[in-house]
Amino acid sequence: MPRPSASEVFRNANFSLFFSAQLISHTGMWFQNLTLALIIVERTASASALAYVSVAQFTPLLLLAGVVGKIADTISPRIVLTITAACSAVVACGLEFFVSLPAVDLIWLYALVVLAGCVSAFERISSQAFIFELVGGDLLKNAVVLNTVAVSVARSIGPGLAGVVYLAFGPVVCLYVTAVAFGLVATLMLLIRASKLTPRRTTSTQKQSLKTLFAEIRRNIDLRVVLIINAVITVAALGMNVVLTAAVTITFEGDAGDLGLMHVLNAAGAIVGGYLLTRTEKVSASTLGAALLGLSVSLA
């Protein structure tokens, strides 16, 4: 049986809508992230203040992951993603309001970033759970990879566009673009036809407690290794993002365009890697090891 191609995935109208929504969503989020980073640097000139933004953004995902996963098992991801897109638009409008003020306590910005992080926790987990419903099992691998490519493409175009808009029109317009982007995402989610979705099979594993899930992680050494590696890479990537942003804006006194270009270059490899992955039948341990070695060398 021939292996399904990426083009076959895009023949699925629901997935095409979802792919477009992901591309728009992550591009809009890059407008928001780059704008926040530049505002924090302009007002504090502190790398520590930048790090607090990352902490505020990703701590909710760490704390809420288990709860969100259970919610994703009981509520349609399409509904969750529609609500999260609308909430993200509201958060962007809130940031736009505070940024437009002549002076504002940064605590309000951090509070809104925490709220955005809570919304993002629901969005990230539900979007992953939604892919199977969109394409079914046969096209699942390519659909997952294409979803990753959408995120990487957004990383490549979002920061560059955000830098240009920031330089030309300022932070308020950037956040307005974010709000409009999430409004479009909510609309695209509503356009997805629920009747064409693949129903998820309800199994006893969906009713497992967190205690049972942690016991499975302790028992399954392969799963444990993958999770540990993923955690290390995530921590390193978050730290690298703060360091690179601080280096460009504080150490080298770069502007929005320079910061956007840095993120564009950082994303180029992810796009190439995602394309190559769609052409790979199986990711072996040696392939994963080579990728991790390359990551280590690049970080060094």
Backbone hydrogen bonds, N-H to C=O, Kabsch-Sander energy under -0.5 kcal/mol:
donor,donor_aa,acceptor,acceptor_aa,energy
8,E,5,S,-0.5
9,V,5,S,-0.9
9,V,6,A,-0.5
10,F,6,A,-1.3
11,R,7,S,-0.7
11,R,8,E,-0.6
12,N,9,V,-1.5
13,A,11,R,-0.8
16,S,12,N,-2.3
17,L,13,A,-2.0
18,F,14,N,-2.3
19,F,15,F,-3.4
20,S,16,S,-2.2
21,A,17,L,-2.3
22,Q,18,F,-2.7
23,L,19,F,-2.4
24,I,20,S,-2.6
25,S,21,A,-3.0
26,H,22,Q,-2.6
27,T,23,L,-1.8
28,G,24,I,-2.7
29,M,25,S,-2.2
30,W,26,H,-1.8
31,F,27,T,-1.7
32,Q,28,G,-1.8
33,N,29,M,-3.1
34,L,30,W,-2.7
35,T,31,F,-1.8
36,L,32,Q,-2.5
37,A,33,N,-2.5
38,L,34,L,-2.3
39,I,35,T,-2.4
40,I,36,L,-2.7
41,V,37,A,-2.3
42,E,38,L,-2.6
43,R,39,I,-1.9
44,T,40,I,-1.9
45,A,40,I,-0.6
45,A,41,V,-1.9
50,L,46,S,-1.1
51,A,47,A,-2.1
52,Y,48,S,-2.0
53,V,49,A,-1.1
54,S,50,L,-1.4
55,V,51,A,-2.3
56,A,52,Y,-2.8
57,Q,53,V,-2.0
58,F,54,S,-2.3
59,T,55,V,-2.0
62,L,58,F,-1.5
63,L,59,T,-2.3
64,L,60,P,-2.6
65,A,61,L,-1.1
68,V,64,L,-3.3
69,G,65,A,-2.4
70,K,66,G,-1.6
71,I,67,V,-2.0
72,A,68,V,-2.7
73,D,69,G,-1.0
74,T,70,K,-0.6
74,T,71,I,-1.2
75,I,71,I,-2.5
79,I,76,S,-0.6
80,V,76,S,-2.1
81,L,77,P,-3.1
82,T,78,R,-1.7
83,I,79,I,-2.2
84,T,80,V,-2.8
85,A,81,L,-1.9
86,A,82,T,-1.8
87,C,83,I,-2.6
88,S,84,T,-2.6
89,A,85,A,-1.9
90,V,86,A,-1.8
91,V,87,C,-2.5
92,A,88,S,-2.4
93,C,89,A,-1.9
94,G,90,V,-2.1
95,L,91,V,-2.6
96,E,92,A,-2.4
97,F,93,C,-2.1
98,F,94,G,-2.2
99,V,95,L,-2.7
100,S,96,E,-1.5
101,L,97,F,-0.6
101,L,98,F,-0.9
108,W,105,D,-1.8
109,L,105,D,-0.6
110,Y,106,L,-2.6
111,A,107,I,-2.2
112,L,108,W,-2.0
113,V,109,L,-2.0
114,V,110,Y,-2.3
115,L,111,A,-2.0
116,A,112,L,-2.5
117,G,113,V,-2.3
118,C,114,V,-2.1
119,V,115,L,-2.1
120,S,116,A,-2.5
121,A,117,G,-1.9
122,F,118,C,-1.3
123,E,119,V,-2.1
124,R,120,S,-3.1
125,I,121,A,-1.6
126,S,122,F,-2.1
127,S,123,E,-2.3
128,Q,124,R,-1.5
129,A,125,I,-2.0
130,F,126,S,-1.7
131,I,127,S,-0.8
131,I,128,Q,-0.6
132,F,128,Q,-0.5
133,E,129,A,-0.7
134,L,130,F,-1.7
135,V,131,I,-2.0
136,G,132,F,-2.8
139,L,135,V,-0.5
140,L,137,G,-1.0
143,A,139,L,-2.2
144,V,140,L,-2.6
145,V,141,K,-2.3
146,L,142,N,-2.7
147,N,143,A,-2.0
148,T,144,V,-1.8
149,V,145,V,-2.3
150,A,146,L,-2.3
151,V,147,N,-1.7
152,S,148,T,-2.2
153,V,149,V,-3.1
154,A,150,A,-2.2
155,R,151,V,-1.8
156,S,152,S,-1.4
157,I,153,V,-2.3
158,G,154,A,-2.8
161,L,157,I,-2.4
162,A,158,G,-2.9
163,G,159,P,-2.6
164,V,160,G,-2.0
165,V,161,L,-2.7
166,Y,162,A,-2.8
167,L,163,G,-2.3
168,A,164,V,-2.1
169,F,165,V,-3.3
170,G,165,V,-0.9
170,G,166,Y,-1.2
174,C,170,G,-1.3
175,L,171,P,-2.2
176,Y,172,V,-1.9
177,V,173,V,-2.3
178,T,174,C,-1.7
179,A,175,L,-2.2
180,V,176,Y,-2.4
181,A,177,V,-2.6
182,F,178,T,-2.2
183,G,179,A,-1.7
184,L,180,V,-2.1
185,V,181,A,-2.0
186,A,182,F,-2.2
187,T,183,G,-1.7
188,L,184,L,-2.5
189,M,185,V,-2.3
190,L,186,A,-1.6
191,L,187,T,-1.2
192,I,188,L,-0.8
192,I,189,M,-0.7
194,A,192,I,-0.7
196,K,193,R,-1.4
197,L,194,A,-1.3
198,T,133,E,-3.6
203,T,201,R,-0.6
206,Q,203,T,-1.1
207,K,204,S,-1.3
208,Q,205,T,-1.2
213,L,209,S,-2.1
214,F,210,L,-2.5
215,A,211,K,-1.8
216,E,212,T,-1.9
217,I,213,L,-1.9
218,R,214,F,-2.1
219,R,215,A,-1.9
220,N,216,E,-2.5
221,I,219,R,-0.9
224,R,220,N,-2.0
225,V,221,I,-2.4
226,V,222,D,-2.2
227,L,223,L,-2.3
228,I,224,R,-2.3
229,I,225,V,-2.7
230,N,226,V,-2.4
231,A,227,L,-2.2
232,V,228,I,-2.5
233,I,229,I,-2.5
234,T,230,N,-2.3
235,V,231,A,-2.4
236,A,232,V,-2.4
237,A,233,I,-2.8
238,L,234,T,-2.5
239,G,235,V,-2.3
240,M,236,A,-2.6
241,N,237,A,-2.2
242,V,238,L,-1.8
243,V,239,G,-2.5
244,L,240,M,-3.0
245,T,241,N,-2.2
246,A,242,V,-2.6
247,A,243,V,-2.7
248,V,244,L,-2.5
249,T,245,T,-2.4
250,I,246,A,-2.6
251,T,246,A,-1.7
252,F,247,A,-2.6
254,G,248,V,-3.6
259,L,255,D,-2.2
260,G,256,A,-2.5
261,L,257,G,-2.3
262,M,258,D,-2.1
263,H,259,L,-1.9
264,V,260,G,-2.0
265,L,261,L,-2.4
266,N,262,M,-1.9
267,A,263,H,-1.4
268,A,264,V,-1.1
269,G,265,L,-0.6
271,I,267,A,-1.6
272,V,268,A,-1.8
273,G,269,G,-2.7
274,G,270,A,-2.3
275,Y,271,I,-2.1
276,L,272,V,-2.4
277,L,273,G,-2.0
278,T,274,G,-1.4
279,R,275,Y,-0.6
279,R,276,L,-0.9
280,T,277,L,-1.6
281,E,279,R,-0.5
284,S,282,K,-0.8
288,L,284,S,-2.2
289,G,285,A,-2.5
290,A,286,S,-2.4
291,A,287,T,-2.2
292,L,288,L,-2.3
293,L,289,G,-2.3
294,G,290,A,-2.4
295,L,291,A,-2.2
296,S,292,L,-2.4
297,V,293,L,-2.4
298,S,294,G,-2.3
299,L,295,L,-2.3
300,A,296,S,-1.9
